[in-house]
Amino acid sequence: MPNTPQSFFWYELMTTDLDAAEAFYTAVVGWRAEPFDKTPGMPRYVIVNAGNRGVGGLMNLPEEARKMGMPPAWIGYIHSRDVDASVASLTKAGGIVHRAPADIPSVGRFAVVADPQGAVFMLLQPDGPDQPAVPLDTLGHVGWHELYATDWQKALDFYSGQFGWGKDEQFDMGQMGIYQLFNAGAGMIGGMMNKPEQMPAPAWQFYFNVAAIDAAAKRVTDHGGKVLMGPMEVPGGQWIVQCEDPQGAHFALLAPVR
């Protein structure tokens, strides 16, 4: 287990239409987007900002991913102080390596991996000094991380062992099973549950903070996206809505009850 819990700190959309995705999410979430141009010869990459900081990026699906049939999707990056050591530890614990550690010039060292049940995420060892975490309640930032697993207990054991996450409260959702909250040190950052049968594979879902849920849900449909579930109120004084963007990537929105 790491001495200090490590969490998600960057979120990346791989899409089939970068221009359309940029227009959609800036309208729906309210991000300020800017091009990332520090790496000559690299594919186009758009940084999205929450508050005064970049919190994620948008890019076109790489050709090799398209050929493998990967759909548009959001993927989260977990911070690592040593990607190679993290990958070795993950592999020993039954995790999956989809892309071995490699360097991104001017950015850091990364790897594409999955937990033992197949939920994909990335590891990133950034260049330069660590920056303070962006507060989870910042508008536009991810305020909640949700894992749909085949066995949430084993998933929590894995993430606890690799990244120091802790078990928190849990809720009995009846036929939907247990919803287990988890933390990465101080404060809850997400929940885990066993995935519904109709969901093809385990996956992470990310909830972006917005000011008001009904207005945000309307922006989703007004700009060509779909509302898949909600809006609905959840424990903790919040509203959520689960959505799909026009290219088919799943995401969710989170707002306080007013």
Sequence and secondary structure as in RCSB ss.txt:
>XXXX:A:sequence
MPNTPQSFFWYELMTTDLDAAEAFYTAVVGWRAEPFDKTPGMPRYVIVNAGNRGVGGLMNLPEEARKMGMPPAWI
GYIHSRDVDASVASLTKAGGIVHRAPADIPSVGRFAVVADPQGAVFMLLQPDGPDQPAVPLDTLGHVGWHELYAT
DWQKALDFYSGQFGWGKDEQFDMGQMGIYQLFNAGAGMIGGMMNKPEQMPAPAWQFYFNVAAIDAAAKRVTDHGG
KVLMGPMEVPGGQWIVQCEDPQGAHFALLAPVR
>XXXX:A:secstr
  SS   EEEEEEEES HHHHHHHHHHHT  EEEE  SSTTS  EEEEEETTEEEEEEEE  HHHHHTT   EEE
EEEE S HHHHHHHHHHTT EEEEEEEEETTTEEEEEEE TT  EEEEEEESSS      TTSTTSEEEEEEEES
 HHHHHHHHHHHH  EEEEEEE GGG EEEEEESSSSEEEEEEE  TTS S EEEEEEE S HHHHHHHHHHTT 
EEEEEEEEETTTEEEEEEE TTS EEEEEEE  
